[in-house]
Amino acid sequence: PGSPDLVWLKLARAEQQNSAIVLSLRAMADMQHQLLRLSDQMVSCFGGLFPCMQEKPLPPAKSSTMSVALEDRGQVEAQIRQLRSSIQRRRAKPGSNSSANSESILSHYEKVLQNLEARLQELDNELRRLRGSQVFAKLD
């Protein structure tokens, strides 16, 4: 429902918001990792003076980074499915698009789809890397 131009604008805005959210989550995961390192340093320096600092440390930040990557992957997959469906629907009924620039909208959808597929590949690579580092961490 709505004009194709409005749909295009909503899709572009959602894509920008998704990118901003991903960047914010990554920044938060990085900050958590830095805080954990600082906490470990404080325990090694002051643990003898303050016994309360000798509690069991928090799990490594990799687990939260992995959960963010898994969540991102699910969102990207859902966006890909929705976009493929929109493209398929537009191609199946070319005369039903009332907009004169429906080809440019379709072209934009396909570019966004390519970007999402590239992002999905990046997330898969990141997840493989994180899973590999967790396997080695368990061996230590």
C-alpha positions in Angstrom: 0.0 0.0 0.0 1.2 3.4 -0.9 3.0 4.8 -3.9 6.2 3.1 -5.1 8.2 6.2 -4.3 7.0 6.2 -0.7 7.8 2.5 -0.5 11.3 3.2 -1.9 11.8 6.0 0.7 10.7 3.8 3.6 13.0 1.0 2.4 16.0 3.4 2.2 15.2 4.8 5.6 15.0 1.3 7.1 18.3 0.4 5.6 20.0 3.5 7.1 18.4 2.8 10.5 19.5 -0.9 10.4 23.1 0.2 9.5 23.1 2.7 12.4 21.8 0.0 14.8 24.5 -2.5 13.7 27.2 0.1 14.2 25.9 1.0 17.7 25.7 -2.7 18.8 29.3 -3.3 17.6 30.5 -0.2 19.4 28.7 -1.5 22.6 30.3 -4.9 22.2 33.8 -3.3 21.8 33.2 -1.1 24.9 32.2 -4.2 26.8 35.3 -6.0 25.7 37.5 -3.0 26.8 35.8 -2.8 30.2 36.4 -6.5 30.7 40.1 -6.1 29.9 40.3 -3.1 32.3 38.5 -5.1 35.0 41.0 -7.9 34.6 43.9 -5.4 34.9 42.4 -4.0 38.0 42.0 -7.4 39.6 45.6 -8.3 38.8 46.8 -5.0 40.3 44.5 -4.6 43.3 43.1 -8.1 43.9 45.3 -8.7 47.0 44.2 -5.4 48.5 40.5 -5.8 47.8 39.4 -9.5 48.1 36.0 -8.6 46.6 37.7 -8.0 43.3 38.7 -11.6 43.1 35.3 -12.7 42.0 34.9 -14.8 38.9 35.3 -12.6 35.8 32.5 -12.1 33.3 32.5 -14.3 30.2 34.5 -12.9 27.3 32.8 -10.4 25.0 33.0 -12.8 22.1 29.7 -14.4 23.2 27.9 -11.1 23.1 29.5 -10.2 19.8 28.4 -13.6 18.5 24.8 -13.1 19.6 24.8 -9.6 18.0 26.1 -11.2 14.7 23.5 -13.9 14.9 20.7 -11.4 15.4 22.0 -9.2 12.6 22.2 -12.3 10.3 18.5 -13.1 11.1 17.5 -9.5 10.3 19.4 -9.4 7.1 18.0 -12.8 6.0 14.5 -11.5 6.6 15.2 -8.3 4.6 16.6 -10.4 1.8 13.4 -12.6 1.7 11.1 -9.5 1.7 13.1 -7.7 -1.0 13.3 -10.8 -3.2 9.5 -11.1 -2.9 9.0 -7.5 -3.8 11.3 -7.8 -6.8 9.6 -11.0 -7.9 6.1 -9.4 -7.5 7.2 -6.3 -9.5 8.6 -8.4 -12.3 5.6 -10.7 -12.5 3.2 -7.7 -13.0 5.1 -5.0 -14.9 2.0 -3.2 -16.0 0.5 -2.9 -12.5 3.2 -0.5 -11.4 1.6 2.9 -11.8 4.9 4.8 -11.4 6.7 6.0 -14.5 10.1 5.2 -12.8 9.3 1.7 -11.8 12.4 0.4 -13.5 14.6 2.7 -11.5 12.9 1.5 -8.3 13.4 -2.1 -9.4 17.0 -1.3 -10.1 17.4 0.2 -6.7 15.8 -2.8 -5.0 18.3 -5.1 -6.8 21.3 -2.9 -5.7 20.0 -3.0 -2.1 19.6 -6.8 -2.5 23.2 -7.1 -3.6 24.4 -5.1 -0.6 22.3 -7.2 1.8 23.7 -10.4 0.3 27.2 -9.0 0.7 26.4 -8.1 4.3 25.1 -11.6 4.9 28.4 -13.0 3.6 30.4 -10.7 5.9 28.3 -11.8 8.8 28.8 -15.5 7.9 32.6 -14.9 7.8 32.5 -13.1 11.1 30.5 -15.9 12.7 32.9 -18.5 11.4 35.8 -16.5 12.8 34.1 -16.1 16.2 33.2 -19.8 16.4 36.8 -20.7 15.6 38.1 -18.4 18.3 35.6 -19.8 20.9 36.7 -23.4 20.1 40.3 -22.5 20.7 39.4 -20.5 23.9 37.8 -23.7 25.3 41.0 -25.6 24.7 43.1 -23.2 26.9 
